[in-house]
Amino acid sequence: MSRVRIHNMFVSLDGFAAGTYVTTDHPIGDAAALFAGFDGRVIHGIDGVDAPITLDRALTSLWGQGIGVEIMGRRKFGPQSGPWDDDGWRGWWGDEPPFRTPVIVLTHHAREPIEFANGTVFHFLDAAPAEALQRARELAPGTDVRIGGGPTVCRQFLEADLVDFMHVVVVPVVLGEGERAFPHGAALTDRFDMEVVSTPGGRTHQLWNRRAREM
């Protein structure tokens, strides 16, 4: 059965998962401390990293297993806002985005799809979470759907109770401000079972699995 998954959501001790601003030079704004020491190569698979296989690397490399399509917010795709400019922007990742699947970018402004040779295709869609999920499953039937962020998009899908699995990485830093990871007042522990494991690097990995929904 197709599941909706959130992976590698890095969260500070005070509950923030992103900074307050995004620019071309600072794609994660003032939240860089969340990702200190993170080896982003694991998104290509654990066998693609020329380094020891640690628990941190093993857990974060689950990002791509069984995923057929991603849904992301516009700020994950780029720093722009408002109507699209004809500036040639094709995402943060250059000519080889790591997704290799269809990707839905949620935006209020229409744009033609952008296709890459490695199989990545960005589709731009103005839709609520349930509508976006329906479109994602049409693009990649039978596969899992990854909610790729940022935090606002993850919160929207959690509020709509559409998430089946969530991998949260609690990092021992305090940001003081930024984008909250979780919906305010949401009783997530009433919906999810959670397993927790800490690693020598100081991170705490939380694996949240949605309990069966009542019919």
PEQUIKA-V628616 format. One record per residue. N is the residue number from 1. SS is DSSP state (h for helix, s for strand, l for the rest). PSI is psi in whole degrees, -180 to 180 (none if undefined). OMEGA is omega as a letter, one per 40 degrees, with the letter a starting at -180 (999 if undefined). Layout:
BEGIN
n:N ss:SS psi:PSI omega:OMEGA
n:N ss:SS psi:PSI omega:OMEGA
END
This chain:
BEGIN
n:1 ss:l psi:135 omega:a
n:2 ss:l psi:133 omega:i
n:3 ss:l psi:158 omega:i
n:4 ss:s psi:123 omega:a
n:5 ss:s psi:143 omega:i
n:6 ss:s psi:130 omega:a
n:7 ss:s psi:148 omega:i
n:8 ss:s psi:44 omega:i
n:9 ss:s psi:101 omega:a
n:10 ss:s psi:127 omega:a
n:11 ss:s psi:136 omega:i
n:12 ss:s psi:168 omega:i
n:13 ss:l psi:-27 omega:i
n:14 ss:l psi:17 omega:i
n:15 ss:l psi:14 omega:a
n:16 ss:s psi:142 omega:a
n:17 ss:s psi:1 omega:i
n:18 ss:s psi:164 omega:i
n:19 ss:l psi:-179 omega:a
n:20 ss:l psi:-8 omega:a
n:21 ss:l psi:159 omega:i
n:22 ss:l psi:131 omega:i
n:23 ss:l psi:170 omega:i
n:24 ss:l psi:-38 omega:a
n:25 ss:l psi:-19 omega:a
n:26 ss:l psi:79 omega:a
n:27 ss:l psi:-19 omega:i
n:28 ss:l psi:18 omega:i
n:29 ss:l psi:-135 omega:a
n:30 ss:l psi:29 omega:a
n:31 ss:l psi:23 omega:a
n:32 ss:h psi:-28 omega:a
n:33 ss:h psi:-25 omega:i
n:34 ss:h psi:-31 omega:a
n:35 ss:h psi:14 omega:i
n:36 ss:l psi:125 omega:i
n:37 ss:l psi:0 omega:i
n:38 ss:l psi:126 omega:i
n:39 ss:l psi:99 omega:a
n:40 ss:h psi:-9 omega:i
n:41 ss:h psi:-17 omega:a
n:42 ss:h psi:-18 omega:i
n:43 ss:h psi:-14 omega:i
n:44 ss:h psi:1 omega:a
n:45 ss:l psi:146 omega:a
n:46 ss:h psi:-29 omega:a
n:47 ss:h psi:-5 omega:i
n:48 ss:h psi:8 omega:a
n:49 ss:l psi:120 omega:i
n:50 ss:l psi:71 omega:a
n:51 ss:l psi:164 omega:i
n:52 ss:l psi:145 omega:i
n:53 ss:l psi:103 omega:i
n:54 ss:l psi:169 omega:i
n:55 ss:h psi:-40 omega:i
n:56 ss:h psi:-47 omega:a
n:57 ss:h psi:-40 omega:a
n:58 ss:h psi:-43 omega:a
n:59 ss:h psi:-42 omega:a
n:60 ss:h psi:-23 omega:a
n:61 ss:h psi:-7 omega:i
n:62 ss:h psi:-11 omega:a
n:63 ss:h psi:-41 omega:a
n:64 ss:h psi:-7 omega:a
n:65 ss:l psi:119 omega:i
n:66 ss:l psi:5 omega:a
n:67 ss:s psi:132 omega:i
n:68 ss:s psi:-12 omega:a
n:69 ss:s psi:149 omega:i
n:70 ss:s psi:149 omega:i
n:71 ss:s psi:127 omega:a
n:72 ss:s psi:162 omega:i
n:73 ss:s psi:167 omega:a
n:74 ss:h psi:-35 omega:a
n:75 ss:h psi:-21 omega:i
n:76 ss:h psi:-30 omega:i
n:77 ss:h psi:-34 omega:a
n:78 ss:l psi:172 omega:a
n:79 ss:l psi:-5 omega:a
n:80 ss:l psi:160 omega:i
n:81 ss:l psi:164 omega:a
n:82 ss:l psi:-166 omega:i
n:83 ss:l psi:148 omega:a
n:84 ss:l psi:136 omega:i
n:85 ss:l psi:155 omega:i
n:86 ss:l psi:63 omega:a
n:87 ss:l psi:5 omega:i
n:88 ss:l psi:6 omega:a
n:89 ss:l psi:129 omega:a
n:90 ss:l psi:24 omega:a
n:91 ss:l psi:168 omega:a
n:92 ss:l psi:-15 omega:a
n:93 ss:l psi:8 omega:i
n:94 ss:l psi:-146 omega:a
n:95 ss:l psi:-1 omega:i
n:96 ss:l psi:71 omega:i
n:97 ss:l psi:145 omega:a
n:98 ss:l psi:-4 omega:a
n:99 ss:l psi:-47 omega:i
n:100 ss:l psi:26 omega:a
n:101 ss:l psi:172 omega:i
n:102 ss:s psi:146 omega:i
n:103 ss:s psi:126 omega:i
n:104 ss:s psi:123 omega:i
n:105 ss:s psi:117 omega:a
n:106 ss:s psi:123 omega:a
n:107 ss:l psi:151 omega:i
n:108 ss:l psi:-1 omega:a
n:109 ss:l psi:123 omega:a
n:110 ss:l psi:150 omega:i
n:111 ss:l psi:146 omega:i
n:112 ss:l psi:149 omega:i
n:113 ss:l psi:153 omega:i
n:114 ss:s psi:123 omega:a
n:115 ss:s psi:142 omega:i
n:116 ss:l psi:157 omega:a
n:117 ss:l psi:-25 omega:a
n:118 ss:l psi:10 omega:i
n:119 ss:l psi:-11 omega:i
n:120 ss:l psi:131 omega:i
n:121 ss:s psi:119 omega:i
n:122 ss:s psi:124 omega:i
n:123 ss:s psi:133 omega:a
n:124 ss:s psi:124 omega:a
n:125 ss:s psi:135 omega:i
n:126 ss:l psi:102 omega:a
n:127 ss:l psi:154 omega:i
n:128 ss:l psi:165 omega:a
n:129 ss:h psi:-48 omega:a
n:130 ss:h psi:-39 omega:i
n:131 ss:h psi:-41 omega:i
n:132 ss:h psi:-40 omega:i
n:133 ss:h psi:-41 omega:i
n:134 ss:h psi:-44 omega:i
n:135 ss:h psi:-40 omega:i
n:136 ss:h psi:-42 omega:a
n:137 ss:h psi:-26 omega:i
n:138 ss:h psi:-35 omega:a
n:139 ss:h psi:-30 omega:a
n:140 ss:l psi:72 omega:a
n:141 ss:l psi:138 omega:i
n:142 ss:l psi:-3 omega:a
n:143 ss:l psi:165 omega:i
n:144 ss:s psi:151 omega:a
n:145 ss:s psi:126 omega:i
n:146 ss:s psi:129 omega:i
n:147 ss:s psi:107 omega:a
n:148 ss:s psi:-3 omega:a
n:149 ss:s psi:-177 omega:e
n:150 ss:l psi:-166 omega:a
n:151 ss:h psi:-36 omega:a
n:152 ss:h psi:-45 omega:i
n:153 ss:h psi:-42 omega:i
n:154 ss:h psi:-43 omega:i
n:155 ss:h psi:-42 omega:a
n:156 ss:h psi:-41 omega:i
n:157 ss:h psi:-34 omega:i
n:158 ss:h psi:-41 omega:i
n:159 ss:h psi:-34 omega:i
n:160 ss:l psi:0 omega:a
n:161 ss:l psi:48 omega:a
n:162 ss:l psi:1 omega:a
n:163 ss:l psi:131 omega:i
n:164 ss:l psi:-27 omega:a
n:165 ss:s psi:144 omega:i
n:166 ss:s psi:129 omega:i
n:167 ss:s psi:110 omega:a
n:168 ss:s psi:135 omega:i
n:169 ss:s psi:108 omega:i
n:170 ss:s psi:122 omega:a
n:171 ss:s psi:136 omega:a
n:172 ss:l psi:62 omega:i
n:173 ss:l psi:157 omega:i
n:174 ss:l psi:123 omega:a
n:175 ss:l psi:-34 omega:i
n:176 ss:l psi:-27 omega:i
n:177 ss:l psi:168 omega:i
n:178 ss:l psi:-157 omega:a
n:179 ss:s psi:125 omega:a
n:180 ss:s psi:146 omega:a
n:181 ss:l psi:-36 omega:a
n:182 ss:l psi:153 omega:i
n:183 ss:l psi:142 omega:a
n:184 ss:l psi:128 omega:i
n:185 ss:l psi:4 omega:a
n:186 ss:l psi:128 omega:i
n:187 ss:l psi:71 omega:a
n:188 ss:h psi:-32 omega:a
n:189 ss:h psi:-15 omega:i
n:190 ss:h psi:-18 omega:a
n:191 ss:l psi:-26 omega:a
n:192 ss:s psi:147 omega:i
n:193 ss:s psi:141 omega:a
n:194 ss:s psi:134 omega:i
n:195 ss:s psi:145 omega:a
n:196 ss:s psi:137 omega:i
n:197 ss:s psi:136 omega:i
n:198 ss:s psi:153 omega:a
n:199 ss:l psi:159 omega:a
n:200 ss:l psi:-23 omega:i
n:201 ss:l psi:-3 omega:i
n:202 ss:l psi:-3 omega:i
n:203 ss:l psi:151 omega:i
n:204 ss:s psi:119 omega:a
n:205 ss:s psi:128 omega:i
n:206 ss:s psi:127 omega:i
n:207 ss:s psi:111 omega:a
n:208 ss:s psi:123 omega:i
n:209 ss:s psi:126 omega:a
n:210 ss:s psi:130 omega:i
n:211 ss:l psi:161 omega:a
n:212 ss:l psi:134 omega:i
n:213 ss:l psi:142 omega:i
n:214 ss:l psi:139 omega:a
n:215 ss:l psi:none omega:999
END
